[in-house]
């Protein structure tokens, strides 16, 4: 049924297998270099065997990421690899000029989507589809992508923006542990299996900064609350509260240590996901305070006690079922924790209300044991489903940004992987149906769309046989008859459903479908669907009831009577609200079944994916045991065949993943025409004009064609410039083709074009910088010259002003000095005139009448020493006694008879007072003094304590007392 990659049937493959193995022996025997192949498109030839060997070699070398053309293949290492997810590595991929040159990583996909958003190339919005089987690592991959975007998309410019970005980043990251605690569980194949699908929309503003996020969930497996398969567990949150609660919380929630709960299987297993504190802290960051958290955990504890309520068949059908031993305590505890009336809870679980007739008469009928168990399970599923939806709404209100604050988004789709268990029911049918739709989206976008587009654009292309799952989708969701349509029809019929009858209807109505099979040896009613990943057998027992998902109205009324604050929010009293189980009158409104709701939400999701640029990450599980360094080729081979990975590699290696319209191509790469002059295409041109269009366009199209030709003529030079010396592969022109409306090229060609564009931009930038620098230089020179002239003028004006002030001051000082000198000369001459008069009278009297010798001697000493006495008499105050003694001694001890035994030295012209008296031959006595002995000598136009005047110079010059 499934075609091989090379298009041959199994018989021809067997015949040519030996020759193929001989041809590949040399290549396949070289295991060492296989781990160095970062892209599976480089494997030659591309077969399942060679791809498998390459992945195995890389896995054993602890290299877990490999490119497969347009898809990233992620192998689950099943061991901690912390160095692969460090923040430093995230920044390295974010800062790299060409992230595709680095090793394959989930961060390279994240960086590619982020740069696509920044480039604003339509479609701007991006989406990443993380697919794979359960346990392959989809949840971990989504978590790493969210951490990457939280790091690289939070680059605020202010401290306030930094705080806001940190808060948004923390809330987005904290939504993961909360949703995993309430929505993930341990299954046979995965310890942290997502039991719901989610689409996380990371919202970015115009500056490509993360402003918020939104979460949309799909098909929570709420049946797991009350029913768990063998060796599987309930949701993580139940184990967290039982293992992580404190003693006071255990008393408050009635969870004693060692207590057994029927809905809590395998409690002895300790998993990494059982960390209660992480969940509580994350809820606190999301705005769920501690009292609300305690309320949530109390309700969950009430559900655990509700599961311990066991019923026994009643011997009388008219009487309600009896409670099993120890069930009364569970009823009392559950009613206490849920704040429900105990009697009302027990009555609602055991008695069914029936409305019949046109009058809608109410009848009450005791339920059987099975019906009681079903109603008990229904209460638990209803409470948990609404609690989960409420948590999602709280998370969205905490992390979602205002509609006007974000313009683009990056979507992360993490859905359940393909599942096939021994007992498969409606949950597995919906999960595998979603995987079929995503597989078709991948096939349509990357395989069929590429090949069909090449044909429409006129490119020569050898078609690759790929596996199309449209037949399987027609079987599941086709119109008018399909499996979903038949199941919904059974729900609309007012009759008890029969598993055998449903099997018969499906097999008879859809017998012509190639994807439908049946197992005649099976004792239980079932049917087989051949999915893209393999056949799965679904049991029809309980299928219709699960699709109806009936909620008896009395159960809803019971929960509306609760006095618990949380349950009052989850179950508000709305009298206008009518459930689907309460049709008004005889009207039969269409029943909104589980399949219908899931199909509608899936169609809405696919519309979002179609409006974005998709990126794919295929998660591969090396083994089902979860062991590190264990690569089971059979299991990996089945996954490679199921996901169509080899066909993807074929098309990616031989195709052109980059497609740009003529207009956009010219707008972006018209700069390359600067590298060489425009030349007309001719027979020697490597890109002749006939490749672009078979018909000669007119007007704008003709201009575009000419511009395209000019750009294409630059490609050989660009390719030659990009080639490294000695590398012949790089020197070969990279393939590029011009279709009717688009230009097709490979990643290597795009890299060459971007490199040439960057070169032209650098040249233009250098030219602009040179012109700007010259302009700035000329401007600065003009400014400097103007500054010099202004400074010279200012300095000249200041100098003139200063000289004018100095001239004025000098004139004033000169006039004051002249006045003062004239006045002092007048005073000195007046004093000297009196002395001269006294001196002139002395000789005359000596000639007429000789004086006594003593008087003559004393008078001569006084006359001769009058200047010295005048100097010493006007000395500084404080030494008057010494001054008088010195004058008397000098006047009396000087010898009169030998006038040549001493000399008196007067001051120079620029000094004042007596400089020294030298006695010959007794030695010398020096008196150094600066102050004038005249009265008014210390008065000047501007008195200063440091000024020294010399009126004694006038005195000594007048008398010429050189030798006495």
Helices and strands as residue ranges (DSSP letters): H 10-29, G 32-36, G 40-42, H 48-60, E 65-68, E 71-75, G 82-85, H 87-95, G 99-101, H 106-119, E 126-132, H 138-152, H 159-183, E 184-185, E 193-194, E 197-204, E 210-218, G 222-225, H 236-244, H 247-253, G 272-274, H 276-285, H 290-307, E 311-312, E 322-323, H 327-338, H 342-350, E 351-356, E 361-366, H 369-399, G 403-405, E 408-414, H 426-442, I 443-448, H 449-456, H 470-477, H 483-492, H 499-509, E 516-517, E 526-531, E 534-539, H 543-548, H 553-560, H 565-570, H 594-610, E 613-620, H 633-642, H 645-654, E 658-661, H 662-669, G 670-675, G 689-691, H 700-712, H 715-722, H 728-731, E 736-738, E 742-745, H 747-848, H 853-864, H 866-873, H 880-893, G 899-901, E 902-906, E 914-919, E 923-926, H 951-959
